[in-house]
Amino acid sequence: MNGWRILLIGIITASLWAPGSAGGRTGYEYIDINQPFLRKMPLAVPLFTTVSGDAQETLHAQKAMELLTATLDFTGYFQIMDRGAFLYDPQKDGHTTASINFPNWTVIGAELLILGRYELRGDDIGVEFRLFDTVQGRRLIGKRYTGKASDQRRIILRFCSEVIYALTGNRGIFEHKIAFVSNGSGHKEIFTCEFDGYDPQQVTRNGTITLFPSWSSDGNWIAFTSYVKGKPDLYIRSLKDKRETVIARPGINISPAWVPGKFELAATLSYSGDPEIYLLTGSGKIIKRLTHNAGNDVSPSWAPDGQKMAFVSNRAGSPQIYIKDLESGTERRLTFEGNYNTQPSWSPRGDRIAYASMVDGNHNIFVIGADGEAPVQLTRDTGDNEAPSWSPDGSLIVFSSNREGPSRIYVMTAFGTDQRRLMEMKGDQTNPKWSY
């Protein structure tokens, strides 16, 4: 293979800079993902340079460039520049900082530039990427990847994670998955897909109603409720070896939520009377009862430190969201606006809680401060929007909506902008849950 380092067990990367050069992060903060009025950074991604220039290599390079562009565009951080305006020939112009004519890029408004060099040999590929700040005229990242052609998506996503880290200090969401419920098979079953809706995979084949998927912190387990035995029981399944634990106490066993960083989860059980929230081990044993109130207590959601839990209760007459402090045992009501507030999802930064609220006969997504700061409505005038779930970095919210007729999975920024559908499958897709 003429010295190519082809991996047998995965993909490798090598830095294209010496230690201490411009490849690392600087004090200059390019993108503040906490800014609600984020200005999208103009990004240019021209066609990649190819080594041989043959048709097959050019086709693979084109697909790599398109995936990279679409992945970065998905974040909502970038304004992708029109390639028709580029003053650049990928086969002639240079890729080094010294050889790039940066004014050619700044004159069209590009502030960031990604250049790529692509080589295909049989089933093997080698890709080099460089990210440049065109305004300062310097390179921010340089990476080289080698692997199999089948690794191309993984390679592109890995580099995109490097880009997001360099610009935000955060690794992004490209290696995380979304679980959801779909009835396209004729029954409600659990599916998973990648962050952008790619490659949906069916997890359960129970042939009945299956609901409330919840990921463990390490991504190796999914808990859910299923009616396999005729009533709602709790199932805890290993995604690696398909081992499964069943909690089938009398009454309902629903709405599991894993404790961050632990092999424990909260769930609503009603074997003692009215539905209450219990803390369970990952093997299904009850550790302790967490709520002790008349009425129904359901839908737990944990703060990132695992010390507080949001949940829904109708103890005041209508469904509202409450917060329980596990250390002190105190509980406080969080939502007061609206008569039907459900499905809380605690943000990974711990400062906000997303939830669904009934507005003029339709459910919509709101966000409220964990301290009770005034709620903000993120969806409106688009049918029912339900089941919000935060991305692991707190930049996006996934949710279900029937705005196009059938219920589909959508995603938006944490501030409600850039709302778009992830996929289109047979039937309805609901109840999405992002992995940690």
C-alpha positions as CSV (number, residue, x, y, z in Angstrom):
1,M,0.0,0.0,0.0
2,N,3.0,2.3,-0.5
3,G,3.4,3.2,3.1
4,W,-0.3,3.8,3.8
5,R,-1.1,3.1,7.4
6,I,-4.4,1.2,7.1
7,L,-6.0,0.3,10.3
8,L,-7.3,-3.1,11.2
9,I,-9.3,-2.0,14.2
10,G,-10.5,1.5,13.4
11,I,-9.5,5.0,12.3
12,I,-6.4,6.9,13.2
13,T,-5.7,10.6,13.2
14,A,-2.4,12.5,13.2
15,S,-1.9,16.2,13.9
16,L,-0.5,18.1,11.0
17,W,1.1,20.7,13.3
18,A,4.0,20.7,15.7
19,P,3.2,21.0,19.4
20,G,2.5,24.6,20.4
21,S,1.6,25.8,16.9
22,A,-1.7,27.3,15.8
23,G,-3.6,24.0,16.0
24,G,-4.8,24.5,19.5
25,R,-7.5,26.6,20.9
26,T,-6.8,30.3,21.6
27,G,-8.3,32.8,24.0
28,Y,-10.5,34.1,21.1
29,E,-14.0,32.6,21.5
30,Y,-15.4,32.0,18.0
31,I,-18.8,30.7,18.9
32,D,-20.7,31.2,22.2
33,I,-23.3,28.4,22.3
34,N,-24.9,30.1,25.3
35,Q,-25.8,33.2,23.2
36,P,-29.5,33.2,22.2
37,F,-28.9,35.6,19.3
38,L,-25.9,33.7,17.9
39,R,-24.5,35.1,14.7
40,K,-23.8,32.3,12.3
41,M,-20.2,32.3,11.2
42,P,-19.7,32.4,7.4
43,L,-17.9,29.2,6.4
44,A,-16.5,28.2,3.0
45,V,-16.0,24.5,2.1
46,P,-14.8,24.2,-1.5
47,L,-14.4,21.0,-3.4
48,F,-11.6,18.8,-2.0
49,T,-8.4,18.2,-3.8
50,T,-8.0,14.7,-5.2
51,V,-4.7,12.9,-5.5
52,S,-5.3,10.9,-8.7
53,G,-8.3,12.9,-10.1
54,D,-10.0,9.8,-11.4
55,A,-13.8,9.6,-11.5
56,Q,-14.3,7.2,-8.6
57,E,-12.0,9.2,-6.3
58,T,-13.6,12.4,-7.3
59,L,-17.1,11.0,-6.5
60,H,-16.0,9.8,-3.1
61,A,-14.4,13.2,-2.4
62,Q,-17.6,15.0,-3.5
63,K,-19.7,12.9,-1.1
64,A,-17.2,13.5,1.8
65,M,-17.4,17.3,1.2
66,E,-21.2,17.2,1.1
67,L,-21.4,15.2,4.3
68,L,-18.9,17.5,6.1
69,T,-20.9,20.6,4.9
70,A,-24.3,19.2,5.9
71,T,-23.0,18.0,9.3
72,L,-21.6,21.4,10.2
73,D,-24.7,23.2,8.9
74,F,-26.8,20.9,11.1
75,T,-25.4,22.6,14.2
76,G,-26.9,26.0,13.4
77,Y,-23.6,27.7,14.0
78,F,-22.6,28.4,10.4
79,Q,-23.7,30.2,7.3
80,I,-22.5,28.0,4.5
81,M,-21.1,30.1,1.6
82,D,-22.2,29.6,-2.0
83,R,-19.5,27.7,-3.8
84,G,-20.3,29.6,-7.0
85,A,-18.6,32.7,-5.4
86,F,-15.3,30.9,-4.7
87,L,-12.1,32.2,-6.3
88,Y,-10.4,28.8,-5.8
89,D,-9.2,25.9,-7.9
90,P,-8.9,22.8,-5.6
91,Q,-6.4,21.1,-8.0
92,K,-4.1,24.1,-8.3
93,D,-4.3,26.4,-5.3
94,G,-2.4,25.5,-2.2
95,H,-3.4,24.1,1.2
96,T,-0.8,25.7,3.4
97,T,-1.2,28.9,5.3
98,A,1.5,30.5,3.2
99,S,0.0,29.6,-0.1
100,I,-3.6,30.6,0.6
101,N,-4.8,33.9,-0.8
102,F,-6.9,34.8,2.3
103,P,-8.2,38.1,0.8
104,N,-9.9,36.0,-1.9
105,W,-12.0,34.5,0.9
106,T,-12.6,37.5,3.0
107,V,-13.8,39.5,0.0
108,I,-16.7,37.1,-0.4
109,G,-17.5,37.3,3.3
110,A,-16.0,33.9,4.4
111,E,-14.5,34.1,7.9
112,L,-13.7,30.4,8.2
113,L,-12.4,28.0,5.5
114,I,-12.1,24.2,5.4
115,L,-9.8,22.7,2.8
116,G,-9.6,19.0,2.2
117,R,-7.3,16.6,0.3
118,Y,-8.7,13.2,-0.6
119,E,-7.1,9.9,-1.8
120,L,-8.8,6.6,-2.7
121,R,-6.8,3.4,-3.3
122,G,-9.0,0.4,-3.6
123,D,-11.0,0.1,-0.4
124,D,-8.7,2.5,1.5
125,I,-8.9,6.2,1.9
126,G,-6.7,8.9,3.2
127,V,-8.1,12.4,4.0
128,E,-6.4,15.6,5.2
129,F,-8.4,18.5,6.5
130,R,-7.4,22.0,7.5
131,L,-9.6,24.7,9.2
132,F,-8.5,28.3,8.7
133,D,-9.4,31.6,10.2
134,T,-9.4,33.8,7.0
135,V,-9.6,37.1,8.9
136,Q,-6.5,36.4,10.9
137,G,-4.9,34.4,8.1
138,R,-4.0,31.4,10.2
139,R,-4.7,27.7,10.5
140,L,-6.8,26.5,13.5
141,I,-6.8,22.8,12.9
142,G,-4.9,20.3,10.7
143,K,-5.8,16.6,10.7
144,R,-5.0,13.5,8.7
145,Y,-7.2,10.4,8.7
146,T,-6.7,7.0,7.1
147,G,-9.0,4.0,7.0
148,K,-11.4,2.0,4.9
149,A,-13.9,3.6,2.5
150,S,-16.6,2.3,4.7
151,D,-15.2,4.5,7.5
152,Q,-15.8,7.7,5.6
153,R,-18.8,8.8,7.6
154,R,-17.0,8.2,10.9
155,I,-14.0,10.1,9.7
156,I,-16.0,13.1,8.6
157,L,-17.9,13.2,11.9
158,R,-14.7,12.9,13.9
159,F,-13.2,15.9,12.1
160,C,-16.5,17.9,12.6
161,S,-16.2,17.2,16.3
162,E,-12.6,18.7,16.1
163,V,-14.0,21.8,14.4
164,I,-16.7,22.3,16.9
165,Y,-14.3,21.8,19.8
166,A,-11.9,24.4,18.3
167,L,-14.6,27.0,17.9
168,T,-16.7,26.4,21.0
169,G,-14.7,24.4,23.5
170,N,-17.3,21.7,23.2
171,R,-17.1,18.3,21.4
172,G,-20.6,18.6,19.9
173,I,-23.2,15.9,19.3
174,F,-21.9,13.9,16.4
175,E,-21.1,10.7,18.3
176,H,-24.5,10.6,20.1
177,K,-27.7,8.8,19.2
178,I,-31.4,9.4,19.6
179,A,-33.9,6.8,20.8
180,F,-37.5,7.2,19.8
181,V,-40.8,5.3,19.4
182,S,-42.2,4.5,15.9
183,N,-45.4,2.6,15.0
184,G,-44.4,2.1,11.4
185,S,-44.3,-1.7,11.9
186,G,-47.9,-1.8,13.1
187,H,-46.9,-1.6,16.8
188,K,-45.1,1.0,18.9
189,E,-41.4,-0.1,19.1
190,I,-38.2,1.5,20.2
191,F,-35.8,2.6,17.5
192,T,-32.5,4.5,17.5
193,C,-30.8,6.7,14.9
194,E,-27.7,8.9,14.7
195,F,-27.8,12.6,15.7
196,D,-29.1,13.7,12.3
197,G,-31.7,10.9,11.8
198,Y,-29.2,8.7,9.8
199,D,-29.4,4.9,9.9
200,P,-32.6,4.3,12.0
201,Q,-32.4,0.9,13.7
202,Q,-35.2,-1.1,15.4
203,V,-34.3,-2.0,18.9
204,T,-37.4,-3.8,20.2
205,R,-39.7,-6.3,18.4
206,N,-42.3,-6.7,21.1
207,G,-45.4,-6.6,18.8
208,T,-47.2,-4.4,21.3
209,I,-47.0,-0.9,22.9
210,T,-43.5,0.1,23.9
211,L,-42.8,3.6,25.3
212,F,-40.5,5.9,27.2
213,P,-37.0,5.0,26.0
214,S,-34.2,6.2,28.4
215,W,-30.4,5.9,27.9
216,S,-27.9,5.1,30.6
217,S,-25.0,7.5,31.0
218,D,-22.6,5.1,29.2
219,G,-25.0,4.5,26.3
220,N,-24.9,0.7,26.9
221,W,-28.4,0.3,28.4
222,I,-31.9,1.5,27.4
223,A,-34.8,1.3,29.8
224,F,-38.4,1.5,28.5
225,T,-42.0,0.5,29.3
226,S,-43.7,-2.2,27.3
227,Y,-47.1,-4.0,27.4
228,V,-45.6,-7.4,26.4
229,K,-47.4,-9.0,29.4
230,G,-50.6,-7.1,29.0
231,K,-49.8,-4.2,31.3
232,P,-47.1,-1.5,31.5
233,D,-44.0,-3.1,32.9
234,L,-40.4,-1.7,33.0
235,Y,-37.7,-3.3,30.9
236,I,-33.9,-2.6,31.2
237,R,-32.0,-3.9,28.2
238,S,-28.3,-4.2,27.5
239,L,-27.6,-3.0,23.9
240,K,-24.4,-5.1,23.8
241,D,-25.7,-8.5,24.6
242,K,-29.5,-8.0,24.6
243,R,-29.8,-9.1,28.3
244,E,-33.0,-7.8,29.8
245,T,-34.4,-7.2,33.3
246,V,-38.1,-6.8,33.8
247,I,-39.8,-4.9,36.6
248,A,-43.4,-6.2,36.6
249,R,-44.8,-5.2,40.0
250,P,-48.6,-4.9,40.3
251,G,-50.0,-1.8,38.7
252,I,-48.0,0.5,36.4
253,N,-44.2,0.6,35.9
254,I,-43.4,3.5,33.6
255,S,-41.3,6.6,32.7
256,P,-37.7,5.4,33.6
257,A,-34.9,8.0,33.9
258,W,-31.3,7.0,34.5
259,V,-29.4,8.8,37.2
260,P,-26.4,10.6,35.6
261,G,-23.2,8.7,36.0
262,K,-24.8,5.8,38.0
263,F,-26.3,2.4,37.2
264,E,-29.5,3.6,38.9
265,L,-32.8,4.9,37.6
266,A,-36.0,6.6,38.7
267,A,-39.3,5.3,37.6
268,T,-43.0,5.6,38.4
269,L,-44.5,2.5,40.1
270,S,-48.0,2.2,41.5
271,Y,-47.9,-1.1,43.4
272,S,-48.3,0.7,46.7
273,G,-51.4,2.6,45.6
274,D,-51.2,5.9,43.6
275,P,-48.3,6.3,41.2
276,E,-45.1,7.4,43.0
277,I,-41.5,7.7,41.9
278,Y,-38.9,5.2,43.1
279,L,-35.2,4.9,42.8
280,L,-34.1,1.6,41.4
281,T,-30.8,-0.2,40.8
282,G,-29.9,-1.0,37.2
283,S,-31.0,-4.6,37.9
284,G,-34.4,-3.4,39.0
285,K,-34.2,-3.6,42.8
286,I,-35.9,-0.8,44.7
287,I,-33.5,1.4,46.6
288,K,-36.0,3.8,48.0
289,R,-39.2,5.7,47.4
290,L,-38.6,9.3,46.3
291,T,-42.1,10.9,46.4
292,H,-44.8,10.6,49.1
293,N,-47.8,12.6,48.0
294,A,-51.4,12.1,47.0
295,G,-52.0,12.2,43.3
296,N,-49.9,11.0,40.4
297,D,-46.1,11.6,40.3
298,V,-44.5,10.7,37.0
299,S,-41.9,11.6,34.3
300,P,-38.7,12.1,36.4
301,S,-35.8,13.9,34.9
302,W,-32.5,14.4,36.7
303,A,-30.3,17.4,37.1
304,P,-26.8,16.7,35.7
305,D,-25.3,16.3,39.2
306,G,-27.9,13.8,40.2
307,Q,-28.8,15.7,43.3
308,K,-32.2,17.1,42.1
309,M,-35.1,15.6,40.2
310,A,-37.8,17.3,38.2
311,F,-41.1,15.4,37.8
312,V,-44.7,15.9,37.0
313,S,-47.5,15.8,39.6
314,N,-51.2,16.6,39.7
315,R,-51.2,17.1,43.4
316,A,-52.4,20.7,43.0
317,G,-55.2,19.6,40.7
318,S,-53.6,19.8,37.2
319,P,-50.3,18.4,35.9
320,Q,-47.4,20.7,36.9
321,I,-43.6,20.3,37.2
322,Y,-42.0,20.1,40.6
323,I,-38.4,19.8,41.7
324,K,-37.2,17.6,44.5
325,D,-33.9,18.1,46.3
326,L,-32.7,14.6,47.2
327,E,-30.3,15.8,49.9
328,S,-32.8,17.9,51.8
329,G,-35.9,16.1,50.8
330,T,-37.7,19.3,50.0
331,E,-40.0,19.7,47.0
332,R,-41.0,22.9,45.2
333,R,-43.4,23.7,42.4
334,L,-41.6,25.0,39.3
335,T,-44.4,25.8,36.8
336,F,-47.3,28.1,37.5
337,E,-48.2,29.4,34.1
338,G,-50.5,27.1,32.2
339,N,-52.8,24.3,33.4
340,Y,-51.1,21.4,31.8
341,N,-47.3,21.2,32.0
342,T,-45.6,17.8,31.5
343,Q,-42.5,15.9,30.1
344,P,-39.7,17.8,31.8
345,S,-36.1,17.5,30.5
346,W,-33.3,18.9,32.5
347,S,-30.6,20.6,30.5
348,P,-27.0,19.2,30.7
349,R,-25.8,22.5,32.1
350,G,-28.4,22.3,34.9
351,D,-29.7,25.8,34.4
352,R,-32.9,25.2,32.4
353,I,-35.7,22.6,32.0
354,A,-37.6,22.1,28.8
355,Y,-41.1,20.8,29.0
356,A,-44.4,20.5,27.0
357,S,-47.3,22.8,27.9
358,M,-50.9,23.0,26.6
359,V,-51.5,26.3,24.8
360,D,-54.9,26.9,23.2
361,G,-55.6,23.2,22.7
362,N,-52.1,22.3,21.4
363,H,-48.9,21.1,23.2
364,N,-45.9,23.4,22.7
365,I,-42.3,23.3,23.9
366,F,-41.2,25.7,26.6
367,V,-38.0,26.3,28.5
368,I,-37.9,27.5,32.1
369,G,-35.1,28.4,34.4
370,A,-34.4,25.7,37.0
371,D,-34.7,28.5,39.5
372,G,-38.2,29.4,38.3
373,E,-37.2,32.1,35.9
374,A,-40.0,33.0,33.6
375,P,-40.8,30.4,30.9
376,V,-40.0,31.0,27.2
377,Q,-42.1,29.4,24.5
378,L,-40.0,27.8,21.7
379,T,-42.7,26.4,19.4
380,R,-46.0,27.9,18.3
381,D,-48.7,27.6,15.6
382,T,-47.4,24.2,14.4
383,G,-49.8,21.6,15.9
384,D,-48.7,19.5,18.8
385,N,-45.0,19.7,19.8
386,E,-44.0,17.3,22.6
387,A,-41.4,15.3,24.5
388,P,-38.4,17.6,24.4
389,S,-34.9,16.2,25.1
390,W,-31.6,18.1,25.3
391,S,-28.6,17.2,23.3
392,P,-25.6,16.2,25.4
393,D,-23.9,19.6,24.9
394,G,-27.0,21.6,25.6
395,S,-27.0,23.2,22.2
396,L,-30.1,21.5,20.6
397,I,-33.5,20.1,21.7
398,V,-35.0,17.1,19.9
399,F,-38.8,16.8,20.1
400,S,-41.8,15.3,18.3
401,S,-44.3,17.3,16.2
402,N,-47.3,16.6,14.0
403,R,-46.9,19.9,12.1
404,E,-46.8,18.0,8.8
405,G,-49.6,15.6,9.6
406,P,-48.0,12.4,11.1
407,S,-45.9,12.9,14.1
408,R,-42.2,13.2,13.2
409,I,-38.9,13.8,15.1
410,Y,-37.6,17.4,14.9
411,V,-34.7,19.3,16.2
412,M,-34.1,22.9,17.0
413,T,-31.5,25.1,18.8
414,A,-31.8,25.5,22.5
415,F,-33.4,28.9,21.8
416,G,-36.0,27.6,19.4
417,T,-34.4,28.6,16.1
418,D,-33.6,26.4,13.1
419,Q,-36.5,24.0,13.6
420,R,-36.2,21.1,11.1
421,R,-37.3,17.5,10.7
422,L,-34.7,14.8,11.2
423,M,-36.2,12.0,9.1
424,E,-39.3,10.6,7.5
425,M,-40.4,7.1,8.3
426,K,-43.6,5.1,7.9
427,G,-46.1,5.8,10.7
428,D,-45.6,8.1,13.6
429,Q,-42.4,8.8,15.4
430,T,-42.6,10.1,19.0
431,N,-41.0,10.3,22.4
432,P,-37.4,11.1,21.3
433,K,-34.6,10.8,23.9
434,W,-31.0,11.9,23.3
435,S,-28.2,9.7,24.6
436,Y,-25.7,11.2,27.1
